[in-house]
Amino acid sequence: MNKNARYLATQALVRVHQGGGYSNAVLDLLLSDEHSENTMSSADRALISRLFYGVLERLLTLDYIIEQHSSVRIKKMHPVVRELLRLGCYQLIYMDKIPASAAVNETVKLARSMKQDKAAGFINAVLRAVERHNGHLLDNLADDEQGLSVRTSCPVQLIRLWSSDYGDDMAVLLAESANQTPPVTIRLNTFKIKQKEFEDILEKSTIEFTKHPFISACYDIKDVVGLKRLAELPENCYYHQDKASQICCMALGAEPGERVADVCAAPGGKSLTLAQLMENEGEILAGEINPSKCDAMERRINLAGATNLITVVRDASKPCPSALIGKFDRVLCDVPCSGFGAIRRKPEIRYKPIESFASIPELQLSILNESANMVRRGGVLQYSTCTLNKAENEQVANRFLSLHPEFSPRILPLEDCFLASGGQPSYQITLFPPIHGTDGFYIAGFTKNEETAEMR
């Protein structure tokens, strides 16, 4: 059987929803040449990605629509039938360039090829009904949190969390922004190419780009495929990194010649950015708990040309080794988190029960507590997450300050970011997609007092 784009997208969706796999890992495995029976064209790969991520993004909306036109509840359907209906509906509702007849017929044909012959007629009937009512499928939704949940495909539980933490208006904006396609943002590797040279090459090739107004070497790229094909660009001269992560590195304020630790460093993007800001001078200790990830990070660092980076396998939540105590000018704790700020990139995160992340703040605080021992007197400790959840952000930062009188709040050097959000400079900031154009992100800064610091 020819495994076309729709077939592979269906298989990937089944794996995510039945096996609990992460979307990016599932899709990467699917598209890797050694695991695919076909040599797929770039168009096929693009279609698979669009279908796969599109269904994940719009899951609650699609399920609502299907149940409005089906005699069988979603949960009662065979897993393959369920994903086929979602896939067909997504094409009908969100992909204008695919004719409705093709969306329906190809889905029915696929059902038969995937041994779901008995369900083919049912799938055809549901999709035809959806097609007839297209344009009015959400007309009966109430203007309340349940209606917002269905329209934006954000669970009510998550909307309530955001409303409680950031207010009703921001909760609406966050839910609406969750399905927006994030810009393709890259960080230039200044060890390989200068900004002027990079911009000249892009201008000659007519590839559109936007230079960030206050983040150095940061660009949004319109045609990332065209960028990859430019033979004039040196290898490893750029890498993908959201603006929030680059702002996080700016906030740390690392200087050439300093000793810096990035305690949860994999996959290494922030460490590379810090190496550039430090002009390859001084030392950066990049720690990672997983040995294979640490190896991959070291290979990446070497290819990038960063010579002031050292990798180490280490659990940052465990007691700080005596050799590291008080040895660092700046320590970055970009800790594991629920990831609610990165929903645009990993859409399935929104569907995970909030209570499943209840233990994370304790882990985050443990990492922060142990990392505090690494900071010299007068040095800087910085805490960050890519989530929008005060239990993992402000509450962890405030608990840390209450436990560590030897640390004081450090005003973050991010005037433009505070200006965008209408707030006064502070030791902590939350970056919001609808305000800052970044992933959702939290940063808090602390300074170890010169005279009163005591080792725990």
C-alpha positions in Angstrom: 0.0 0.0 0.0 1.3 3.5 -0.9 1.7 5.3 2.4 0.7 8.8 1.3 0.6 12.0 3.4 -2.9 11.4 4.8 -2.1 7.9 5.8 1.1 8.9 7.6 -0.6 11.8 9.3 -3.3 9.4 10.6 -0.7 7.0 11.9 1.1 9.8 13.7 -2.1 11.0 15.3 -2.9 7.5 16.5 0.6 7.2 18.0 0.3 10.5 19.9 -3.2 9.9 21.2 -2.9 6.2 22.0 0.8 6.0 23.0 1.2 9.4 24.6 4.2 10.4 22.4 5.3 14.0 22.0 4.2 15.5 18.7 7.7 16.6 17.5 9.3 13.3 18.4 6.6 11.3 16.7 6.7 13.4 13.5 10.5 13.5 13.4 10.6 9.7 13.6 7.9 9.4 10.9 9.7 11.7 8.5 13.2 10.3 9.0 14.3 8.4 5.9 15.3 5.3 7.7 11.8 4.9 9.2 9.8 5.8 6.1 9.1 3.3 3.2 8.8 6.1 0.7 11.1 8.9 -0.3 8.7 11.8 0.3 8.7 15.0 -1.5 9.0 18.3 0.3 5.3 18.9 -0.6 4.3 15.6 1.0 6.3 16.4 4.1 4.7 19.9 4.4 1.2 18.3 4.0 1.9 15.8 6.7 3.1 18.5 9.1 0.1 20.7 8.3 -2.4 17.9 8.8 -0.8 16.5 11.9 -0.2 19.7 13.8 -3.5 21.1 12.5 -5.5 18.3 14.0 -3.6 18.6 17.3 -4.2 22.3 17.5 -7.9 22.1 16.7 -8.7 18.9 18.5 -11.5 20.1 20.8 -13.1 22.1 18.0 -13.0 19.2 15.6 -14.4 16.8 18.2 -17.3 19.2 19.0 -18.1 19.4 15.3 -17.9 15.7 14.7 -20.2 15.0 17.7 -22.8 17.5 16.4 -23.0 15.4 13.2 -22.5 11.8 14.5 -24.7 9.3 16.2 -21.5 7.8 17.9 -19.6 9.6 20.6 -16.0 10.3 19.9 -14.8 8.2 22.8 -16.7 5.1 21.5 -15.1 5.2 18.0 -12.2 3.0 16.9 -8.9 5.0 17.2 -8.3 4.9 13.5 -11.8 6.0 12.6 -11.6 8.8 15.2 -8.4 10.2 13.6 -9.7 9.8 10.1 -12.8 11.9 10.9 -10.6 14.5 12.6 -8.3 14.6 9.6 -11.2 14.9 7.1 -12.9 17.6 9.1 -9.7 19.6 9.4 -9.3 19.6 5.7 -12.9 20.6 5.1 -12.9 23.5 7.6 -9.3 24.8 7.7 -7.7 23.9 4.3 -9.4 26.0 1.6 -7.0 24.8 -1.1 -8.2 21.2 -0.8 -11.6 20.7 -2.6 -14.3 19.4 -0.3 -14.8 16.4 -2.6 -11.2 15.4 -2.3 -11.2 15.8 1.5 -14.2 13.5 1.8 -13.3 10.9 -0.9 -9.7 10.6 0.1 -10.6 10.1 3.7 -13.2 7.4 2.8 -10.7 5.7 0.5 -8.1 5.8 3.3 -10.5 4.2 5.7 -10.9 1.2 3.4 -7.1 0.9 2.9 -6.6 1.0 6.7 -9.0 -2.0 7.2 -11.9 0.1 8.3 -14.3 -0.9 5.5 -17.3 -1.2 7.8 -16.8 2.4 9.0 -16.3 3.9 5.5 -20.0 4.7 5.0 -20.3 6.2 8.5 -17.2 8.4 7.8 -18.6 9.5 4.5 -22.0 10.4 6.1 -20.4 12.5 8.9 -18.1 14.3 6.6 -20.8 15.1 4.1 -22.9 16.5 6.9 -20.0 18.7 8.1 -19.5 19.9 4.5 -23.2 20.9 4.2 -23.0 23.0 7.4 -19.6 24.4 6.9 -19.5 28.1 7.8 -22.1 27.7 10.5 -20.6 24.9 12.5 -19.9 27.0 15.7 -23.0 29.2 15.5 -24.7 27.7 18.5 -21.8 28.1 20.9 -22.4 30.3 24.0 -20.2 33.3 24.7 -18.7 31.8 27.8 -15.6 29.9 28.8 -17.0 26.6 27.4 -17.6 28.4 24.1 -14.2 29.9 24.1 -12.7 26.5 24.9 -14.4 24.9 21.8 -13.6 27.9 19.5 -9.9 28.0 20.5 -9.5 24.3 21.3 -8.1 25.2 24.7 -9.4 23.1 27.7 -11.6 25.0 30.2 -9.2 24.0 32.9 -6.3 25.8 31.2 -8.5 28.9 30.5 -9.5 29.1 34.1 -5.8 28.8 35.2 -4.9 31.7 32.9 -7.9 33.7 34.0 -6.9 33.3 37.7 -3.3 34.1 37.1 -3.5 36.8 34.5 -7.1 38.0 34.2 -10.0 37.2 31.9 -8.9 39.4 29.0 -5.4 37.9 28.9 -6.8 34.4 29.2 -8.9 35.1 26.0 -5.8 36.5 24.2 -3.7 33.5 25.2 -6.3 31.0 24.1 -6.7 32.7 20.8 -2.9 32.9 20.2 -2.4 29.2 21.0 -3.4 28.3 17.4 -1.4 31.0 15.6 1.6 29.9 13.7 4.7 31.2 15.4 7.3 33.1 13.3 10.4 31.2 12.2 13.0 32.9 14.4 16.7 32.2 14.0 19.8 33.2 16.0 22.8 33.9 13.9 26.0 32.1 14.9 28.4 35.0 15.0 31.4 32.6 15.3 30.6 31.6 11.6 29.3 34.7 10.0 28.8 38.4 10.7 25.4 40.1 10.6 26.2 42.4 7.7 27.4 39.5 5.5 24.4 37.4 6.4 22.0 40.3 5.6 23.8 40.9 2.2 23.4 37.3 1.2 19.7 37.2 2.1 19.0 40.5 0.3 20.7 39.2 -2.9 18.7 36.0 -2.7 15.5 37.9 -2.2 14.7 36.0 1.0 12.6 38.2 3.2 13.7 38.7 6.8 13.0 41.0 9.7 15.8 42.0 12.0 14.8 42.3 15.6 15.0 45.8 17.0 16.9 45.1 20.2 18.1 41.5 20.2 21.4 41.3 18.3 21.8 38.6 15.6 18.1 37.7 15.8 15.9 37.4 12.6 12.5 36.3 11.6 12.7 34.5 8.2 9.8 34.2 5.7 11.2 31.4 3.5 13.1 29.0 5.8 13.3 26.3 3.1 15.0 28.8 0.8 17.3 29.8 3.6 18.4 26.1 4.0 19.2 25.9 0.3 21.5 28.9 0.2 25.0 27.6 -0.8 26.6 30.9 0.1 25.9 30.5 3.8 28.6 28.7 5.9 27.5 25.5 7.7 26.2 26.0 11.2 25.9 29.7 10.8 22.5 29.9 12.4 20.1 27.9 14.6 16.4 28.1 15.4 15.8 29.9 18.7 12.7 31.7 19.9 13.1 35.3 20.8 12.1 34.5 24.4 15.1 32.3 24.9 17.4 35.0 23.4 15.9 37.6 25.7 16.5 35.2 28.6 20.2 35.1 27.7 20.4 38.9 27.3 18.8 39.2 30.8 21.6 37.2 32.4 24.1 39.8 31.4 27.1 37.5 31.0 30.4 39.3 30.1 33.5 38.1 28.3 35.9 36.4 30.7 33.3 35.5 33.3 32.5 32.0 34.6 28.9 31.0 33.8 26.8 27.8 34.5 23.8 26.7 32.5 22.5 24.0 34.8 19.7 22.5 32.6 21.4 23.2 29.3 20.1 20.6 26.7 19.7 20.9 23.8 22.3 23.7 24.2 20.8 26.7 22.4 21.0 29.1 25.4 24.6 28.0 26.1 25.5 28.8 22.5 23.9 32.2 22.6 25.7 32.9 25.9 29.0 31.9 24.3 28.4 34.4 21.6 27.5 37.2 24.0 30.7 36.3 25.9 32.7 36.4 22.7 34.0 32.9 23.4 35.9 34.2 26.4 35.7 32.9 29.9 33.9 29.6 30.6 30.4 28.2 30.4 29.6 24.9 32.2 26.6 23.3 30.5 25.0 20.7 32.6 22.5 18.0 31.5 21.1 15.0 33.4 20.8 12.7 30.4 24.1 11.4 29.1 22.9 11.0 25.4 21.6 14.5 25.4 24.8 15.7 26.9 26.8 14.0 24.1 24.5 15.5 21.4 24.9 18.9 23.0 28.7 18.6 23.0 28.6 17.7 19.3 26.5 20.7 18.5 28.7 23.0 20.5 31.8 21.8 18.7 30.2 22.2 15.2 29.1 25.7 16.2 32.7 26.8 17.0 32.1 27.6 20.7 35.4 27.1 22.5 34.5 28.3 26.0 31.9 25.7 26.6 32.3 22.6 28.8 29.6 19.9 29.1 28.9 17.8 32.2 26.4 15.1 33.0 24.8 16.3 36.2 21.4 16.3 38.0 21.0 19.9 39.0 18.4 19.1 41.7 21.0 17.0 43.6 23.4 18.5 46.2 25.9 20.8 44.6 29.4 19.3 44.4 31.9 21.1 46.6 34.1 21.9 43.6 31.3 24.1 42.2 30.4 26.0 45.3 30.8 29.7 45.0 32.7 29.4 41.7 30.4 31.1 39.2 29.8 34.7 38.3 26.4 33.9 36.8 24.2 30.8 37.0 21.2 30.2 34.7 18.4 27.8 35.8 16.1 27.3 32.8 14.2 24.5 34.5 11.9 21.7 33.3 8.3 23.0 33.3 4.7 22.3 32.1 5.5 24.1 28.8 2.2 26.1 28.7 4.1 28.9 27.0 5.1 26.8 24.0 1.7 25.5 23.0 2.0 27.0 19.5 5.0 24.7 18.9 3.8 21.6 20.9 0.0 21.8 20.7 -0.7 18.6 22.6 0.6 20.1 25.8 -2.6 22.1 26.3 -4.6 18.8 26.7 -2.5 17.5 29.6 -4.2 17.7 33.0 -2.9 20.6 35.0 -2.7 18.4 38.1 -0.2 16.2 36.3 2.3 19.0 36.8 1.6 19.5 40.5 5.0 18.1 41.6 7.0 20.2 39.2 7.4 23.3 41.4 9.2 21.3 44.1 11.7 20.1 41.5 12.1 23.6 40.2 12.7 24.9 43.7 15.2 22.1 44.4 17.2 23.1 41.2 17.1 26.7 42.2 18.2 26.0 45.8 21.2 23.9 44.8 22.2 26.3 42.0 22.3 29.1 44.5 25.3 27.4 46.1 27.2 27.8 42.8 27.0 31.6 42.8 29.9 33.7 44.2 29.2 36.7 46.4 28.0 39.5 44.2 27.1 37.1 41.5 23.9 36.6 39.6 21.3 33.7 39.7 18.6 33.6 37.1 15.5 31.4 37.0 13.3 30.9 33.9 10.6 28.7 32.5 8.7 28.4 29.2 5.4 28.1 30.9 2.5 30.5 31.8 1.6 29.3 35.3 2.3 31.3 38.4 2.6 28.2 40.5 5.8 27.4 38.5 6.9 31.0 38.1 6.3 33.8 40.6 5.5 31.4 43.5 8.7 29.5 43.0 10.7 32.7 42.8 9.1 34.1 45.9 9.6 30.9 47.9 13.2 31.0 46.9 13.7 34.6 48.2 12.0 33.7 51.5 14.3 30.7 52.0 17.5 32.6 51.0 18.0 36.0 52.7 21.5 36.0 51.2 19.9 36.8 47.8 18.2 40.0 46.8 16.0 40.7 43.8 17.9 41.9 40.7 16.2 44.3 38.3 16.3 42.6 34.9 18.0 44.7 32.1 15.0 44.4 29.8 13.6 47.9 29.4 12.0 47.2 26.0 10.2 44.2 27.3 8.8 46.0 30.4 7.8 48.9 28.2 5.9 46.6 25.8 3.9 45.1 28.7 3.3 48.5 30.3 5.1 47.6 33.6 7.9 49.0 35.6 11.3 47.4 35.6 11.4 44.5 38.1 13.3 41.4 39.1 10.7 39.3 37.2 8.9 39.4 33.9 6.4 37.3 32.0 6.6 37.4 28.3 3.3 36.8 26.5 2.8 35.7 22.9 0.1 38.4 22.2 2.2 41.2 23.7 5.9 40.4 23.1 5.6 38.2 20.0 7.5 35.4 21.8 6.7 32.1 23.3 5.2 32.4 26.8 8.2 32.7 29.1 9.0 33.7 32.7 12.3 35.2 33.9 13.4 36.1 37.5 16.7 37.5 38.6 18.6 37.5 41.9 21.9 38.8 43.2 24.0 37.2 45.9 24.7 39.8 48.5 28.4 40.8 48.9 28.6 40.9 52.7 25.8 38.9 54.2 26.0 35.8 52.0 26.4 32.6 54.0 26.9 29.1 52.6 24.1 26.7 53.5 
